[in-house]
Amino acid sequence: MTRRRPVRRRTRRPSRRQQQRDTQLLAFAVVTAAGIGMVVMVVNWLLAHWWVLVVVLVLAGLAGAGWLSSRQQSARWEAVRAQGLRYGLPQLDALHHTRFEDAVRDLMHRDGCQDAQRVGGRGDLGADVKATDPYGRRWVIQCKHRRNGAHGSPVGTPDLQVLNGTARQVHGADVAVIVTNGRVTGPAVTFAKQQRLHVVDRQTLAVWAAGSRPLWELLRAVPPPRRPTSLS
């Protein structure tokens, strides 16, 4: 009876994917070890030269203090600029209509409306500037710039109808205002009084922009304050 030769089992070679994983693990281990060694060397060097760390911390502190001082000085200059902001009618007439909206926003900010922002553009629904005054009243302003000033087309009733339809219902206005550097028609003024809207025409704009009184002191029948403040 003949014996069969034992069958030799072939050893499975690791797959290429497994080899790649092993190579990646080895590389990661080498990099980690090198990183740890580098950190240990740096720590030992700093312990031996501790004064370098002190110098770096002092320089960082000085740089941080200088940056903070610069920010505070910029804020102070911005406050001074806002308080002294003035515009003449020729300046306002020469502006692009978007810059005119910026000017109205800046004037509201000058008057103490810290959150004044320009929101005019496509789909603004009749609001170009929004602001909250120090008394808590929400202002929604529509701006109508006329390139030719008093000689341009007047603001009419349709413009005020747009403001009347969206200022309170959509934007939550307490005070709805239309501001123009041009003229306003008589029927538009009548409509504004009937609907409790406020019109800042060329004459009122001149007083507001060139003076220091806030807009609510120049308008009649402004709603009462929402909250008591140091100004009330």
Secondary structure by P-SEA (a helix, b strand, c coil): ccccccbbbbcccccaaaaaaaaaaaaaaaaaaaaaaaaaaaaaaaaacaaaaaaaaaaaaaaaaaaaaaaaaaaaaaaaaaaaccccaaaaaaccaaaaaaaaaaaaaaaccccccccccccccccccccccccbbbbbbbbbbbccccccccccaaaaaaaaacccccccccbbbbbbcbbbcaaaaaaaaaaccccccaaaaaaaaacccccccccccccccccccccc
